[in-house]
Amino acid sequence: MTWDEVKGFLDHIRTTCMDERQMWKERARKAERLYEFAAWLEFGAKQGWCSEPFCTTHGLQPQTPEEEAAWDEGDDPCAHAVRLWPQQ
């Protein structure tokens, strides 16, 4: 193996390790943001500021007892919703 080949190989190793290190750092940052978001959402739900997460496709939307009673009486109460988007 020539010296140039050795240097090329070492550069490749150095670059690959740096790329992997950056990848793991980015994954750790994303995991931290997800954890912070989940903690924030859980805190809001415990305080009564928002509902627990639910699936609008497969689950029922949470309702207050007053909304359930109105629905049972034939009313059609609106339920305003906001989807929270994770930051990219």
C-alpha positions as a Markdown table, in Angstrom:
| # | Residue | x | y | z |
|---|---|---|---|---|
| 1 | Met | 0.0 | 0.0 | 0.0 |
| 2 | Thr | 1.4 | 3.4 | -0.9 |
| 3 | Trp | 1.5 | 6.4 | 1.4 |
| 4 | Asp | -1.2 | 8.1 | -0.8 |
| 5 | Glu | -3.4 | 5.1 | -0.4 |
| 6 | Val | -2.9 | 5.1 | 3.4 |
| 7 | Lys | -3.7 | 8.9 | 3.5 |
| 8 | Gly | -6.8 | 8.3 | 1.4 |
| 9 | Phe | -7.9 | 5.5 | 3.6 |
| 10 | Leu | -7.4 | 7.6 | 6.8 |
| 11 | Asp | -9.2 | 10.5 | 5.2 |
| 12 | His | -12.1 | 8.2 | 4.4 |
| 13 | Ile | -12.2 | 6.8 | 7.9 |
| 14 | Arg | -12.0 | 10.3 | 9.4 |
| 15 | Thr | -14.9 | 11.6 | 7.2 |
| 16 | Thr | -17.0 | 8.5 | 7.8 |
| 17 | Cys | -16.6 | 8.8 | 11.6 |
| 18 | Met | -17.4 | 12.5 | 11.5 |
| 19 | Asp | -20.5 | 11.9 | 9.4 |
| 20 | Glu | -21.6 | 9.2 | 11.8 |
| 21 | Arg | -20.9 | 11.4 | 14.8 |
| 22 | Gln | -22.9 | 14.2 | 13.3 |
| 23 | Met | -25.7 | 11.8 | 12.5 |
| 24 | Trp | -25.9 | 10.6 | 16.1 |
| 25 | Lys | -25.8 | 14.1 | 17.4 |
| 26 | Glu | -28.7 | 15.1 | 15.1 |
| 27 | Arg | -30.7 | 12.0 | 16.2 |
| 28 | Ala | -30.1 | 12.9 | 19.8 |
| 29 | Arg | -31.3 | 16.5 | 19.2 |
| 30 | Lys | -34.4 | 15.2 | 17.5 |
| 31 | Ala | -35.1 | 12.8 | 20.3 |
| 32 | Glu | -34.6 | 15.6 | 22.8 |
| 33 | Arg | -37.1 | 17.8 | 20.9 |
| 34 | Leu | -39.6 | 15.0 | 20.8 |
| 35 | Tyr | -39.2 | 14.4 | 24.5 |
| 36 | Glu | -39.6 | 18.1 | 25.2 |
| 37 | Phe | -42.8 | 18.3 | 23.0 |
| 38 | Ala | -44.2 | 15.2 | 24.7 |
| 39 | Ala | -43.6 | 16.6 | 28.2 |
| 40 | Trp | -45.1 | 20.0 | 27.1 |
| 41 | Leu | -48.2 | 18.2 | 25.7 |
| 42 | Glu | -48.6 | 16.1 | 28.8 |
| 43 | Phe | -48.3 | 19.1 | 31.1 |
| 44 | Gly | -50.9 | 20.9 | 29.1 |
| 45 | Ala | -53.3 | 17.9 | 29.3 |
| 46 | Lys | -52.8 | 17.6 | 33.0 |
| 47 | Gln | -53.5 | 21.2 | 33.5 |
| 48 | Gly | -56.7 | 20.8 | 31.5 |
| 49 | Trp | -55.5 | 23.1 | 28.7 |
| 50 | Cys | -55.8 | 20.5 | 26.0 |
| 51 | Ser | -57.0 | 17.0 | 25.4 |
| 52 | Glu | -55.0 | 13.9 | 25.5 |
| 53 | Pro | -53.8 | 13.0 | 22.0 |
| 54 | Phe | -56.4 | 11.2 | 19.9 |
| 55 | Cys | -56.7 | 9.9 | 16.4 |
| 56 | Thr | -59.2 | 11.8 | 14.3 |
| 57 | Thr | -59.3 | 9.1 | 11.7 |
| 58 | His | -59.8 | 6.0 | 13.9 |
| 59 | Gly | -60.9 | 7.4 | 17.3 |
| 60 | Leu | -63.6 | 9.6 | 18.7 |
| 61 | Gln | -62.9 | 13.2 | 19.5 |
| 62 | Pro | -63.1 | 13.9 | 23.2 |
| 63 | Gln | -66.1 | 15.9 | 24.3 |
| 64 | Thr | -67.2 | 17.6 | 27.4 |
| 65 | Pro | -70.3 | 16.3 | 29.2 |
| 66 | Glu | -72.2 | 19.3 | 28.1 |
| 67 | Glu | -71.3 | 18.6 | 24.4 |
| 68 | Glu | -72.3 | 15.0 | 24.8 |
| 69 | Ala | -75.7 | 16.0 | 26.3 |
| 70 | Ala | -76.2 | 18.6 | 23.5 |
| 71 | Trp | -75.4 | 15.9 | 20.9 |
| 72 | Asp | -77.8 | 13.5 | 22.5 |
| 73 | Glu | -80.5 | 16.2 | 22.3 |
| 74 | Gly | -80.0 | 16.6 | 18.6 |
| 75 | Asp | -77.7 | 19.6 | 18.6 |
| 76 | Asp | -74.5 | 19.6 | 16.5 |
| 77 | Pro | -71.9 | 21.2 | 18.7 |
| 78 | Cys | -68.8 | 22.4 | 16.8 |
| 79 | Ala | -65.5 | 21.2 | 18.1 |
| 80 | His | -62.6 | 23.4 | 17.1 |
| 81 | Ala | -59.3 | 21.7 | 16.8 |
| 82 | Val | -55.7 | 22.6 | 16.2 |
| 83 | Arg | -53.1 | 20.2 | 15.0 |
| 84 | Leu | -49.7 | 20.8 | 16.4 |
| 85 | Trp | -46.9 | 20.3 | 13.9 |
| 86 | Pro | -43.4 | 19.2 | 15.0 |
| 87 | Gln | -40.7 | 21.6 | 13.9 |
| 88 | Gln | -38.5 | 20.3 | 11.2 |
